[in-house]
Amino acid sequence: MKIYIFIILIYFYSSQLFSNSLFDTDFYEIKFQSDNVDQTKLDKINELQLKSITKILKKILTKEDFLKEKQNINKDLINSFIKNIIINNEKIINNNYYSKIKVNFNKRNIIDYLRKKNLSYIEFFPNKFLIIIYDKSFIDMSLLSNNNKYYQYLLKNDFNFFNLPNLDLNDRYLINYKDIDNINLNKINVLADKYSSSNIIIVTSKKNNKDKYFYESFLITNNNIIKIKDFSHIKIDYKEFFTFLKEEVENEWKIHNSINNEILNSLICSIHYYNLLEIREIEKNLKKILSIEKIKLLNLSYQKKDYEISYYGNIEILLKLFKMNNLKILNENKLCKISLI
């Protein structure tokens, strides 16, 4: 019997290119030495398939749903999702192997699977969240100030998740302590508009007589105020707090911005077009929106089509998906019109 002895050195690195979709995957660097290169390569590709689909599910599902669904991931399920596997720069010299490999998945197949299981998911995620920190522990009750120790930490450390205000006089003119204490949504939105942000985190920090720090946080998304789980600590640990905050905000945002696969809504819309190229482009872009279950043609007239659109999720998410697919939708006074942006 032949015995294979091999040494495997495998290095993964994620591509730093911006991903337009949460369903996109990265190229990974594969490097190993083995007496059975073909089998080891296959094993590593299988590991990469699992790693890639797990990463996608973690991004699009809430924490609770991901932990449940993670247990159901197996080889057959992964194979049902795979679109193709790209292998670049492959080099095999004696028993040494090197390549960059990317596993692409069929987005529709993944969504169909989630739909059958009535699992909600997200199709997009904000680049950053505007963070407003009110530190009550200092005499000056530092709010939007460079004296705020929490802002000082974020400015010095790589937390790209948070969008920091300028911390200037104009910021402090737009909002004050009472606005934060009362969660004055109108005033908070004025500051958010300055930074073109519709997703805001409010944090208040306070130290009690026993030198214990308490943090109360809120997420504002779609003009809804959502309470984040409280956090406390004997001493200030900035990294631990902001890591906790990031994870909790991510999960709460998903809960309130997911596409609910249990609720099917409908909308009747008209499309006015000037030529066949325009209507074909509109219809092509509509088909890219996978939260749309069905598009039914109701009426056809000169340069005008009326459709009934059945879709999962709420109208706010649908409008964002339209914009992401180069479509403009006006839905006012029960009149819906669709056009290219």
C-alpha positions, 0 to 999 in steps of 0.5 A: 500500500502506498503511503502519501506523506505531505506538508501543507502550507495554505495562506488565505487572503481576501481581495481588497477590491470593493464588493458591489454585492453581499453575495460576491466572493474573494480570491484566495491564495492557495499554496501547499506541498504534497505528494498527492497534489490533485487530491490535496487541491480538491480538499482545499477547494472543498474547504474554500467552498465552505469558507466562502458560503459561510461568509456569505450567509454570515453577511446576509443573515441575522446572528440567530438565523446564521447560527441555526443555518450554519449547522445545515451546511453540507457538501450537497447544499454547497454544490447546489449553490455553486455557479463556477470556480475560477483558478488563476495563476496556477503553478505546479512545480514538482510537489509544490502547488500555487494558485488564486482561487475564487468560488462564485455562487448563484445568487438566485439559488441561495435566495430560493433556498432561503425563501423555501425555509422562510428565512429573511436576508439582506441584499445590501448593507450601509458603508458606515454608520454616523456615530454620535457619542455623548460622554457624561463622565466628564465635567464638560459633558463632551458631546461633539468635541475632540475632547471626547475620549471615545472619538479620540480612540476612534480617530487613532484606530481603524474602525471603518464601520463608524462615520465620525462627525467633524466635531466642529462648532457647526456640529455643536450648533446643530445638536445639543445634550438635551437633543440626545437625552430626549432622542430628538429625531428631528434634530438628529436628522439635521446632523445626519443630513449634513453627513448624508447618513440615514443610519445613525448610532447614538451612544451615551456613556456614564460613570457611577459612584463605584467607577463602573461605566454604563453605555446606552446605545440606540440605532436609528434606521428608516427613521425608527429608533431601536434600543441596542443591548446595554453594555457595562464595564468596570474600566474603560476598554474602548476596543471591547466596547466598540467591537460589541457595539459594531456586532450589535448594530449590525445584527439590529440593522439586519433585523429591521432591514431584512427582506421577509420571505414570508410576506408577499406584497404587490404593486401595480406600476406603469412604464412609459418608454420612448423606444424598444431599447429603453423598455428592454433595459428596464425589463432586464433590470427588473429581473435582476431584483430577486425580491420580485417574485413575479412580474405580470403584464396587465395592459399594453398600449403605445409606448406604455406597459402596465405591470403587477409586481409581486415582491417580498419585503417592504416597499422601502427596501424595494425602492432601494433595490430599484435604485441599486439596479439603475431604476427610478420608481415614483410611488405616490398617491397610489400611482406607480411609475418606473423609469431608468435613472 
